[in-house]
Amino acid sequence: MLNEVDVNVAAERLGLDRDFRVLRRLALKDEVALLKEPDDETSIGVIVDVETTGLDPAIDRVIELAVRRFRFDGAGRVVETERAWCWREDPGRSLDPEITRLTGITDADLVGRGINDAVAEALLCSAQVVIAHHAAFDRKFVEHRLTGAVGLAWCCSCQEVDWRGSGFDGRGLGWLCAQAGWFFDGHRAESDVDAVLTLLGVEMQDGRTALRELLDAAAETSILISAVGANFEVKDKLRRRGYRWSASERVWAKEVFSSCRYDEEAWLMEHVYAPQYRPRSFAPQLLERTSRERHS
């Protein structure tokens, strides 16, 4: 049986061969760890992930919440990590078998369990930024469950980092990690949080860390564009353009950063609001948002 030294030597040799790719298990210490000396003043971030009973925060429940706080410097380098926090909570009903298959969590794992609201809210509110890989999903569930943590600044490491521009293929968390050289046990909140934290340290094509790129993007204002009055006949065009149907608002909507606003408006005027498409409005509805409103 190979010892640890032999395994590392073998991995290094395989990594030098272009016909092989070596993946290492992603493992962060579950304790306070100083990773490097900061260049300047530091800020606090929190990474969050939830596992739930379904997709609708109005009717579904959080069954697992993971949080890890970290400190970063002005260059976007993670300089210190704290211990991971992870809670499970009994939703009061049996889990769908598909949820158990995806997460490995069973009804027996949740009996009598609950989230410590005071600790979870204190961790979230202590940070300058809250990060999730699918913030539009996680934020809704977190704010519905932890009402004391509403209105914080959120970033999305999936949507607000240009992974493709730095040579990555796709945006899935597991696949991004694999391309960066790691693997982990996916679809578990604690593992997903550690995966995001590790990815934030990746150096992008322009020399910034993924975290610095994320923070720079999140600092921009964005525009929620609602294609009010759009004719039913243009729905496929809107879908292909990246608009999503909001059943509650009964409108196709898309969020873009302010720098892309005028290109998007021009596209809408040509493909949705031109007279031949018989729109019921003259123009889209625009709502400016910052990271405190975005993804909510």
C-alpha positions in Angstrom: 0.0 0.0 0.0 1.4 3.4 -0.9 2.1 5.9 1.9 1.4 9.6 1.7 4.8 10.5 0.3 4.6 7.9 -2.4 1.1 9.0 -3.4 2.2 12.6 -3.7 5.2 11.7 -5.8 3.0 9.6 -8.1 0.5 12.5 -8.3 3.2 14.9 -9.2 4.5 12.6 -12.0 1.1 12.0 -13.4 0.4 15.8 -13.4 3.4 16.3 -15.6 2.0 14.0 -18.3 -0.4 15.7 -20.7 -2.5 12.6 -20.9 -3.5 12.7 -17.2 -5.2 15.2 -14.9 -4.8 14.8 -11.2 -7.6 15.9 -8.9 -7.0 16.4 -5.2 -9.7 16.2 -2.5 -10.7 19.6 -1.4 -10.3 19.8 2.4 -10.2 23.0 4.5 -9.3 23.0 8.2 -12.3 23.3 10.5 -10.6 25.9 12.7 -9.3 29.4 12.5 -6.4 29.5 10.0 -4.2 32.4 9.0 -3.4 31.7 5.3 -1.2 34.6 4.5 -0.3 38.1 5.8 -2.7 40.7 4.4 -1.3 43.5 2.2 -3.6 46.1 3.8 -6.8 46.5 5.8 -9.1 43.5 5.6 -12.8 42.9 5.3 -15.1 40.1 6.3 -17.0 37.8 4.0 -19.4 34.9 4.6 -20.1 32.0 2.2 -23.5 30.4 2.5 -25.2 27.3 1.1 -28.5 25.7 1.8 -30.1 22.4 1.1 -33.9 22.5 1.0 -37.0 20.4 0.5 -37.7 22.0 -2.8 -37.4 25.1 -5.0 -40.1 27.5 -3.6 -39.1 29.4 -0.4 -42.8 30.1 0.2 -43.7 26.5 0.7 -40.4 24.6 1.0 -38.0 24.5 3.9 -34.3 24.7 4.6 -33.0 21.4 5.9 -29.3 22.2 6.0 -27.5 25.6 6.3 -23.8 25.9 6.1 -21.8 29.1 6.8 -18.1 29.9 6.8 -16.7 33.3 7.6 -13.4 34.5 6.1 -11.2 37.6 6.0 -9.9 39.1 2.8 -7.6 41.9 1.8 -7.9 44.7 -0.8 -6.3 42.5 -3.5 -9.1 39.9 -3.1 -6.9 37.4 -1.4 -8.4 35.2 1.4 -6.0 35.7 4.3 -7.9 34.0 7.1 -10.7 31.4 7.4 -12.8 30.6 10.4 -14.4 27.3 11.5 -17.3 26.1 9.4 -20.8 26.2 10.9 -23.5 23.7 9.7 -27.0 23.2 11.0 -29.7 20.8 10.0 -33.4 21.4 10.6 -36.4 19.2 10.8 -38.9 20.5 8.1 -41.8 18.9 9.9 -42.6 16.5 7.0 -41.0 13.6 5.2 -38.4 14.4 2.5 -39.0 13.6 -1.1 -36.9 10.6 -2.1 -35.2 12.7 -4.8 -33.9 15.2 -2.1 -32.5 12.3 -0.2 -30.8 10.9 -3.3 -29.3 14.3 -4.1 -28.1 15.3 -0.6 -27.8 12.0 1.2 -29.9 13.5 4.0 -32.6 11.3 5.4 -35.6 12.0 7.6 -33.8 10.3 10.5 -30.9 12.8 10.2 -33.3 15.7 10.8 -35.5 14.6 13.7 -35.3 17.2 16.5 -32.7 19.3 14.7 -32.8 23.0 14.3 -30.9 26.1 13.2 -29.4 28.4 15.8 -31.0 31.6 14.6 -29.0 33.9 16.8 -25.6 32.5 15.8 -26.5 32.2 12.1 -27.8 35.8 11.9 -24.8 37.2 13.8 -22.4 35.5 11.4 -24.2 36.8 8.4 -24.7 40.3 9.7 -21.0 40.6 10.7 -19.9 40.4 7.1 -19.5 43.1 4.5 -20.5 40.7 1.8 -22.4 37.4 1.6 -21.5 35.0 -1.2 -23.3 32.0 -2.6 -22.8 30.1 -5.8 -26.4 30.4 -6.8 -27.3 33.5 -4.8 -30.8 33.9 -6.4 -31.7 30.6 -4.9 -29.9 30.7 -1.5 -30.7 34.3 -0.7 -34.5 33.8 -0.9 -34.4 30.8 1.4 -32.0 32.4 3.9 -34.0 35.6 4.1 -37.3 33.7 4.5 -35.8 31.6 7.2 -33.6 34.2 9.0 -35.6 37.4 9.0 -32.8 39.2 11.0 -30.5 38.8 8.0 -32.6 40.6 5.4 -31.1 43.3 3.2 -27.4 42.3 3.3 -25.1 42.7 0.3 -25.0 39.5 -1.7 -22.8 38.3 -4.5 -23.1 35.3 -6.8 -19.9 33.4 -7.6 -21.7 31.6 -10.4 -23.1 34.6 -12.3 -20.8 37.4 -11.3 -17.5 35.9 -12.2 -16.5 35.5 -15.9 -15.3 31.9 -15.6 -15.5 31.4 -19.4 -13.4 34.4 -20.1 -10.6 32.8 -18.0 -10.7 29.5 -19.8 -13.2 27.6 -17.7 -16.0 25.6 -19.3 -19.4 26.0 -17.7 -20.4 27.4 -14.3 -21.3 24.3 -12.2 -19.5 24.3 -8.9 -18.3 20.7 -9.2 -17.0 21.2 -12.7 -15.3 24.5 -12.0 -13.5 22.8 -9.1 -12.5 19.8 -11.2 -11.0 22.2 -13.8 -9.0 23.9 -11.1 -7.7 20.5 -9.8 -10.0 19.6 -6.9 -13.0 17.3 -6.2 -15.4 17.3 -3.3 -18.6 15.6 -2.1 -21.2 17.8 -3.8 -24.8 18.5 -2.9 -24.0 18.9 0.7 -24.1 22.5 2.1 -20.8 22.3 4.0 -18.8 20.9 1.1 -20.3 23.4 -1.3 -19.3 26.3 1.0 -15.7 25.1 1.1 -15.6 24.6 -2.6 -16.7 28.2 -3.2 -14.1 29.5 -0.7 -11.4 27.6 -2.5 -12.4 28.7 -5.9 -12.3 32.4 -4.8 -8.6 32.1 -4.6 -8.1 31.1 -8.2 -6.1 33.6 -10.3 -8.1 34.7 -13.3 -6.8 35.6 -16.8 -6.3 39.3 -16.0 -4.3 38.5 -12.8 -7.1 39.3 -10.3 -8.3 36.6 -8.0 -11.8 35.3 -8.6 -12.9 37.0 -5.4 -11.5 40.4 -6.6 -13.4 40.0 -9.9 -16.6 39.0 -8.0 -16.3 42.0 -5.7 -15.6 44.4 -8.5 -18.7 43.1 -10.4 -20.9 43.2 -7.3 -20.0 46.9 -6.8 -21.7 47.8 -10.0 -25.3 48.7 -10.1 -27.5 46.4 -12.1 -30.8 46.9 -14.0 -33.7 44.5 -13.6 -35.4 44.7 -17.0 -39.0 43.6 -17.2 -40.4 43.2 -20.7 -43.8 44.5 -19.8 -46.4 44.3 -22.5 -44.4 41.9 -24.6 -46.5 39.9 -27.1 -46.8 36.2 -26.5 -45.3 35.6 -29.9 -41.9 36.8 -28.8 -41.5 34.6 -25.8 -39.1 32.3 -27.5 -36.9 35.2 -28.4 -36.9 36.4 -24.8 -36.0 33.0 -23.5 -33.1 32.6 -25.9 -31.9 36.1 -24.8 -31.8 34.9 -21.2 -35.1 36.3 -19.9 -36.9 34.3 -17.3 -40.7 34.1 -16.8 -41.9 35.4 -13.4 -45.2 33.7 -12.6 -45.9 36.1 -9.7 -45.3 39.2 -11.8 -46.5 37.6 -15.1 -43.6 39.2 -17.0 -40.3 38.1 -18.7 -37.4 39.7 -16.9 -33.6 39.8 -17.0 -31.0 41.5 -14.8 -27.9 43.1 -16.5 -25.2 45.3 -15.2 -25.5 49.0 -15.9 -22.7 48.8 -18.5 -24.9 46.5 -20.6 -28.2 48.4 -20.2 -28.2 50.3 -23.5 -27.3 47.3 -25.6 -30.2 45.4 -24.0 -32.7 48.2 -24.5 -31.7 48.5 -28.1 -32.3 44.7 -28.6 -35.7 44.9 -27.0 -36.8 47.9 -29.1 -35.8 45.9 -32.2 -37.1 42.4 -31.3 -39.9 43.0 -28.8 -41.2 46.6 -29.0 -41.1 47.2 -32.7 -44.6 47.8 -34.1 -44.8 44.6 -36.1 -44.7 42.6 -32.8 -47.8 44.4 -31.5 -46.5 45.1 -28.0 -48.9 46.4 -25.4 -46.4 48.9 -24.0 -43.9 51.3 -25.5 -40.8 50.2 -23.6 -39.6 47.9 -20.8 -39.7 48.6 -17.2 -36.3 49.3 -15.6 -35.4 48.9 -11.9 -31.9 49.8 -10.7 -30.5 47.5 -8.0 -27.3 47.2 -5.9 -25.9 44.1 -4.2 -28.3 44.7 -1.3 -31.3 44.1 -3.6 -29.9 41.9 -6.3 -30.8 38.1 -6.2 -33.7 38.8 -3.9 
